[in-house]
Amino acid sequence: MTAAPSIRRSRPYGANAVGLIYAPQQLDEGIAALAGEPVFRAILDRAGMPRFRRRRNGFATLLHIILEQQVSIDAAAAMHRRLAGLCQPLAPAPFLALDDATLRACGFSRQKMDYARRLAQAVASGAFDFGRLEAAEDDIVLADLVGLKGIGRWSAEIYLIFALGRADIWPAADLGLQLAVADCLALDARPAERQLREIGDAWAPWRSVAACLFWQSYLHARGRAAPQLSPELYAVAS
């Protein structure tokens, strides 16, 4: 897989008139490419366009994804908001100054404390450079991210979609995606990760867009919307 190409437009793909940017890059183009398939046409008619905001490439966003591991997106958002209120700015050095009690009060488990501190140390020491990710190909980014303790394939794929805006990523281990695909395709059971990866191959090179459509369906079916994250996490149009 390769990074999505840079295309000059009067307004970035996925951005609206007030400067919001939505994930992934080329969202509108991808939706146009997929909308002819009945499953996606039905999602669009039923649930509307996916509008998941892009996040900034950097420490705070990857820290938030660590918090999202194995908890609901709403719980992770609440934990991150508590942390952002106590750690200003939310950057590696101030974060490393927080003690265990403060992190526990924000909702960190002992394991997530370890992962987050290791990430902060790697960024503070220069061992990990977020700036390098912007121009790197998808497989290089994936390898760099999973080289960090506590960052597995799911976390790396979520980062590729939401922080880097890559258009052809398929996070098949995501529970919400598995449930939505099972529902929308009328499968007998929720597909396991391997099966879902095979299913997703049909939607390359727009698998991130397909994932966002399925997530939109998942939330709509449950009367929910994407949680509001801390404002500093969101990317804005320049």
N, C-alpha and C positions, 0 to 999 in steps of 0.2 A: 504494500500500500504506500501511497505517496501523499505528501501534503497537498491540500486543495490549492489550485492555482490562484494567484492574485489577479483580480479583475477590477479595473477602474470603472466605477459607476458614480452617478451623481449622488446616490445614497447607497450605503453598503447593503448587500443582501441580508434580509432578516432585520433591517433597521426600520424604525418608523419615524414619523416627522418630528418627534420630540427627542430624538437621540437615543432611544432604546435599541439595543442590539440583541437579536435572538439567535439561539443556537439551532443548527450549526451554520457555518458559512454556506451561502448559496441555498438557503432554506426554500425560498420561493421557487427557484429553478428545480430543486429536488421534488417539491410537492407537485409541480407541473408534470414532471416525469413519471411520478407514481400515481397520480390521480386517475389515470385511466384504468387502474386495476380495481375491481369491485370492492375488495376489502378496504382499500384506502379511500375510495369514493364514499363508502358508507360511513367511515370514521369522520371524514370532513363534513358530511351532511348532518351527522348526528352530534358530533362533539365540537366541530369548528376547527380552525387552524391552530396548530400547536404554537404556543407562545412561551417558551422557556428561555429566560434571559441568559445571555452569555455572561461568564464570570471573568474576572481579571486573571491573567497568567501570573501566578506568584504564590508565595508562602501561604497567605491567608486562605486562598482557594483550596490548595491541596490539604491544608489542615482541616478545612470544613469537610472535605471528602473522607478523611480519616474518621471524623465524627459520624459521618453517615453510614459507616460500616456496621451492618447487622442491627441497625435501629431504623425507625421510620424517618422519612425526610423531615417531617414536622418536629420530631424530637431533636434531630441534629441541628435544625435551624435554631431552635430555642437554646440549645447548649452554646452554639456559636454566638448568639446575641449576648448571652451572659458573659462569655469570654471577652467579646469585643468591648463590653462596658467596663471591664476590669483591666484590660491590657491595651493601652493606647500609646503609640500605634501598635496594631497587631502585626508585629515584625519579630524576627528571630531573637534579637537581643532582649527586648522586653519580655517576650514569652519565656525565655530561659530563666528569667529572674523570678517567675512565679513558683510558689512552693506547692507541695502535694495537696495540702488542704484547700488552697484556692482552686486548683484544677478539679478536685473532687466536687467542690461546690458548683462548678460549672457543668458537671456531669461526666467528667472523664473517668473511665475505668483505669486500673493500674496499667493494663496493656496499652491503652490508647495514650496514656501519659508517656510511656516509653517510646512509642512510635513518633509522637509529636515532638518530643525532645530530640530524638535522633534526627528528625527532619530539620528542626531548627539549627542544630549543630552543624549539619551538612551544608546548609545554606549560609550560615554565619562564617564558616571556615572557607567557603568558596569551593568546597568539594562538589556541590550541586549548584548548577547555574540555570535558573528558569529562562533567562534570555536566550540560551542555546536552543531551547525547545521550539521557538517560533518558526524557524526556518528548517528544522529537521524533518525528515520523512517520518511517517507514522510509526513504522517498525522501530526506528531509532528512538523515538520518544517513548514508545512502549518499553523498550529495553532499559532506557535510562530510569524510568519511573519504577519499574518492578525491581530494579537494583537497590532501591531504598527499602529498608526494613519496615514492614507493615503495609507496603503498597503492593497489592496483588494485581492480577489482570483486570478485575472489575474496576478497581479504583483508577487504574491507569486509563482504561477505556472511557470512564466517566470524565476524567480530566481532558482527554483528547476531544471529546464532544463539546463540553461546556466551557472550558478555559481556552482551548485552541481552535475550536470551531470546525474540527475536521468532519467531512461530510460522509465518510464511508467507514464508520466504526459501528460494531455490533456487539454490545455488552451482554452476551448471552447468559451470563450468570445472574443477571438482574431479576429479582423475584417479580417485580411489577411488570417487567417486559414479558416474562414467561407466562404470567397470569393473563395479561392482555392478549397475547398471541393465541393462547388456548381458547379464550373467549371469542375472539374475532374470527378465528379459523374453525371454530366449533370442533376442537380436538377433544378426544375422550379424557385426556389428563394433561396436567401441566407438563410441558416438555422439559426434559433435563437440558443442561447446558450444551452437551454435544449435539443433541437433536436440534436444538434451537439454532446453533451455529449453521447447521446444514440448511435449515429452513431459510435463514437470513441470506444465504448466498444468492438467492433469486433476486434480491433487491440491490445488489451492487450495481453501480458505484454510489448509491444513495442510502446506505444502510443506517446512517445516523438519522437521516430524515425519517426513514421508516420507523426507527425506534421512537422518535419524538411523536409520531402519529399514534403509535400504540400506547405510549404513555399518556397522551391526551385522552385516548379512549378509556384507559384505566381510571384516570382521575374523574372523568365525566360520569362514568358508570357508578361512581361512589359519591357523587355530589361534592367533589373536592376540586381544589385548584392547587397549583404549585405554591409552596410556602414562600412568604416574603423573607429574603435573606437580609443580612446586614448590608446597608447601602454600599459600603466600601468594597464589597465583593463583586459588584456588578461592573462589567465593561460598559463604556459609553462611546457613542460615535464621536469621532474627532472632527 
